[in-house]
Amino acid sequence: MTGLLNAFDGHYVRAGYNLVLAGLFLVNPLTMRRQRRRLEAVEQALRDRGRPSDHGTGGRSPVDSK
């Protein structure tokens, strides 16, 4: 709304800035929903993979490292 009022007053740069910010606020919930789905997919993949082994053995079990 303020973008339109600024445009009528002749402040075109400020009007454009306000309209761009309004557009970002409208798009933000859509991107957050997608980001939440991606994060859940990563968490599920980590759960399916299982616990990582000991960090000091290079991915091998301590018995195999001897």
C-alpha positions as CSV (number, residue, x, y, z in Angstrom):
1,M,0.0,0.0,0.0
2,T,2.8,2.4,0.9
3,G,4.5,1.5,-2.4
4,L,1.5,2.8,-4.3
5,L,1.2,5.9,-2.2
6,N,4.9,6.7,-2.8
7,A,4.4,6.1,-6.5
8,F,1.5,8.6,-6.6
9,D,3.7,11.2,-4.8
10,G,6.4,10.8,-7.3
11,H,8.9,8.9,-5.1
12,Y,9.4,6.0,-7.6
13,V,12.6,4.5,-6.1
14,R,11.1,4.3,-2.7
15,A,7.9,2.9,-4.2
16,G,9.8,0.2,-6.0
17,Y,11.8,-0.7,-2.9
18,N,8.6,-1.0,-0.9
19,L,6.9,-3.2,-3.5
20,V,10.0,-5.5,-3.7
21,L,10.0,-5.9,0.0
22,A,6.3,-6.7,0.0
23,G,6.9,-9.3,-2.6
24,L,9.6,-10.9,-0.5
25,F,7.3,-11.1,2.5
26,L,4.7,-12.8,0.3
27,V,7.2,-15.4,-1.1
28,N,9.0,-16.1,2.3
29,P,6.3,-18.5,3.7
30,L,6.5,-20.7,0.5
31,T,10.3,-21.0,0.7
32,M,10.2,-21.7,4.4
33,R,7.8,-24.6,3.8
34,R,10.1,-26.0,1.2
35,Q,13.1,-25.6,3.4
36,R,11.3,-27.4,6.3
37,R,10.6,-30.4,3.9
38,R,14.3,-30.5,2.9
39,L,15.4,-30.5,6.5
40,E,13.0,-33.3,7.4
41,A,14.3,-35.3,4.5
42,V,17.9,-34.8,5.6
43,E,17.0,-35.8,9.2
44,Q,15.2,-38.9,7.9
45,A,18.2,-39.9,5.7
46,L,20.5,-39.5,8.7
47,R,18.2,-41.7,10.9
48,D,18.1,-44.3,8.1
49,R,21.8,-44.4,7.8
50,G,22.4,-45.1,11.4
51,R,24.9,-43.9,13.9
52,P,28.3,-43.0,12.6
53,S,31.2,-45.1,13.9
54,D,34.0,-43.8,16.1
55,H,35.6,-40.7,14.5
56,G,39.2,-41.9,15.3
57,T,39.0,-45.1,13.2
58,G,38.3,-43.6,9.8
59,G,34.8,-45.2,9.5
60,R,36.0,-48.7,10.5
61,S,35.0,-50.4,13.7
62,P,37.7,-50.5,16.4
63,V,38.1,-54.3,15.9
64,D,38.9,-53.9,12.1
65,S,41.5,-51.2,12.7
66,K,44.0,-53.7,14.3
